[in-house]
Amino acid sequence: MSHLVWTADLNTGIAEIDRQHQRIVEYINALYDQKDNPDRSVLAAIIHNVVDYTESHFAFEEALLEQSGYEFLDLHKKVHALFIRRVSLIKGRFDGGEDVAGELHDILSRWLFSHIRAEDHNYKERVKGYLAGRGADAAAAQTKAQALQASDYERLLPELNQRMQKKGWLARLFSR
């Protein structure tokens, strides 16, 4: 076991995805920090946090891939589901009293960097293109919005509210 070090080749060029990946690395390194003087309550919190955060990251990533029209989304989701199942089994063993910190650290360490370099790098150009298009759409919308009069806003507000109610929180986040 050793500390993971984030290197430039792990960057996808998608700021939020890279930030989330780096946060997962911090959790993995926190597991490593417990190897010499393990505190079961600290380990429980770290394991809970890494599993919870990883599941949230996967949901975010999958929603982004869906929005971008990534053609291998179903396969990507299956890889995520298998990994979560494996980590959940280890967490269950920990909850049953086993010492799994080293095993979990090793699995997370190997899997994360391998997954980023392979699967995640496969989608990065598609997603970056999608986000760039949304940025261009946003810039065009801003120019158009500046030209609108106050009365136009009042006319458009009900339609906008209706659209926002139809979308989930993640879609609203990306529609800003």
N, C-alpha and C positions, 0 to 999 in steps of 0.2 A: 504494500500500500504506500502511496505517496500523494503529495499535493498535486492537483491538476493545475496546469498553467495554460491560460488562454493564449492562443497564438493567432496571428493574422489569417492563416489559412482556414480558420474556423468561421470567420466572418462570412455571413451571407450577403452583406450589403443592405440588409433590411433591418433598420435600426432597432425596432421593437423586438424582432425575433432574436437578434444578437444580444440585446439586453436581457431577455428572458433566459437564453442559453447561459449567459454569464452568471445569472442568479442561481441557476441549477448547479453550476460549477461551485459556487460559494457554499451551497448546501452539502455537496459531495466533500468539499474540503473540510467542512465542519464535522462530518463523520470521521474523517482522518484525524482531526485534532483530538478526538475522543479515544483514540486507540490505546494510548498509554495509561490514561486514568479515566476509564469509562464511568460515567455517571448515568445510570439507567434512566433517570427522569429527563436528563438533557438529551440522551440518545432518543428517547421516545418523542420528544418535541422535534428533533431534527428529522427523524424518520417520517413523522406525520407531515412536517412541512415540505419535505422533498417530494413525497408522494402527492400531496395536495397541490403543490405548485406545479409539478410536472403534469398532472391531469389538467389543470387550468391552462397551462402552456399548450398542451395538445389540442384542447378545445379551441383556443385562440388561433393556433396555426391551421387547424382543419377548416375553420370558418373562413380564414383568409384564402386558403387554397380553393375552397368552394367558390368564393366570390371571384377569384381570378380565373376560374374555369380550368384549373389544373387537371390534366387528363388522367393522372394516376392517383387521384384522390382516394379512391376506394382501397387501393393497395396500401397507400400511406396510412390510412385509418386502421387497417388490419395490423400493420407493423406496430402502431401505437397501442392498439388494444392488447396484442400479445405481450408487449413490454409491461404494460400496466398490470396485466394478470400475473406476470412473473414477479414483479415487485410487490404486489399485494400479497402473494403467497409468502414471500420472505417477511413482510410486515406482520402477517398472521403468526408466523413462527416466533418473531420477536415478542409479540403480544402474549404468546404462550410461554415465554421465559427463556427462549434460546438466545444465545449471543450470535447475532447475525451481522453486526456492524461491519466487520471486515469483508464478509461475503457481499453485502449490499454495496459497500464502497467499490469493490472490484467490479461488480456487474455494472453499476452506474457509470464508473469511469470508462470502462471499455465500450459500453454501448453508446453513451452520449457522443463521444468524439467520432466514433465510427458512423453513427446515424447522421450526424451533421455533415460529415465529409461526403457521404454517399447520398442518402435519400434527400436531405434538406438542400444540398447544393444542386440537386436535380431540378428543384422547383424555383430556385432563386430568380432566374431570368424571367420566368413567366410572371411571378409575383411582382418583381420590380417593374416590369412593363405595365402591369395592371395598375400599380400604384402611381406610376408616372402618368398614365392616362387619366387617372382620377385627379392628379394634380393639375393637369392641363385643363380638365373639365372644371375644376374648382377655380382656376384662374379666369377662365372664360365666364364662369358664372359670376365671379366677383365683378368683372368689368360690366357685365350685363346688369347686375344688381345696383351698381353705382349709377346707372342710367335711369333706373326706375324711380318714379315719384312716390311719395308717401302713400298716395291713394292706391297705387299698384300693390304696395306691400299689404295694405288692408284687404285687398281683393285676393291675394295669394295666400295669406296666413291660414285660412281654414283648410285649404288644400294641403299645405305643408304639414299642419297638425295631423291631418288624416293619414298622410304618408308615414309620418313618424310613429303613429300608433300601430301601424301594420308591421313595422320592423322590430326585430329584437334589439336588445341593448348593444350587442356587438355590431350589428349593421348600422345602428345609429352612430356608434363611435367612428366608423369608417366613412360615414356620410358627411362628416364635418369638413 
